[in-house]
Amino acid sequence: MSLSADRCQIFRDLHQSGCFVMPNPWDLGSARLLARLGFPALASTSAGFAWSLGVPDHGISVAEKLDHLRALCEAVDVPINADFEGGFATVPDQVAINVADAVATGIAGLSIEDSSDDPSTPLFDFDLAVDRIRAARRAIDASGRAVLLTGRSEGFIVGRPDLAETIRRLTAYSEAGADCLYEPGLRTLPDITAVVAAVAPKPVNVLVATDFATVAELAKAGVRRISVGGALARLALTGVLTAAKEIIEHGTFKELRCAGSHAEIKGSFLDMGRRPSSQ
């Protein structure tokens, strides 16, 4: 079994029972630190990676995304789940082409979302959204790799918070071949429990970007997978901005006292070797 296939199987096994947390690094350093802490899998973050390049979320190209995924897979030994946004295309056939390219990077999982980036119609038409999941499924199956496909419905984060419609879409994505289902905007346990019940026995991912629930509470609700999206990247950048604003506005450096020591941070990387040459 190849390293990529082994990671795919490990990732699938994680979804079979219990509940695990899959945090989202935004670069190689954060990926290595999180893997070293013992998390069993990691997920990329579209927002965090985009910010690391100095552009807004959804502001990167598919080529940049593929290079990033390849570098993450080379940097750590745990499975990587790709936040593949909307597949970097609208038409299902092009989504399939891009998904095939993503699978070739060595990822163990991949998500496709149904947000359109059109403020007037923020979600893709239902039938088109389902066809896009089917296209991703075909591409994965044709690759011969057991990459886990997550179907994402974005209604609650694009101004369309309709639980019934979310369940209709996630159920359809499940039937179209998604292995895991995900609505990143759900913030109440009753809504989460309703989604878990509707798509059972397929596993559900929940995004925790604030402290609205604990791992134990989500596990009790039947959630199998928890991610944090761009929250860790936001937290890191908030620290940078807070300290920098203090310096430029007050000429003081008090916030820098919150930073870990150079020796402490250096020690976290000492046994990790050199970064891959692909990034």
Secondary structure, 3 states (H helix, E strand, C coil): CCHHHHHHHHHHHHCCCCCEEECCCCCHHHHHHHHHHCCCCEECCHHHHHHHCCCCCCCCCHHHHHHHHHHHHHHCCCCEEEECCCCCCCCHHHHHHHHHHHHCCCCCEEEEECECCCCCCCECCHHHHHHHHHHHHHHHHHHCCCCEEEEECCHHHCCCCCHHHHHHHHHHHHHCCCCEEECCCCCCHHHHHHHHHHHCCCCEEEECCCCCCCHHHHHHCCCCEEECCCHHHHHHHHHHHHHHHHHHHHCCCHHHHHCCCHHHHHHHHCCCCCCCCCC
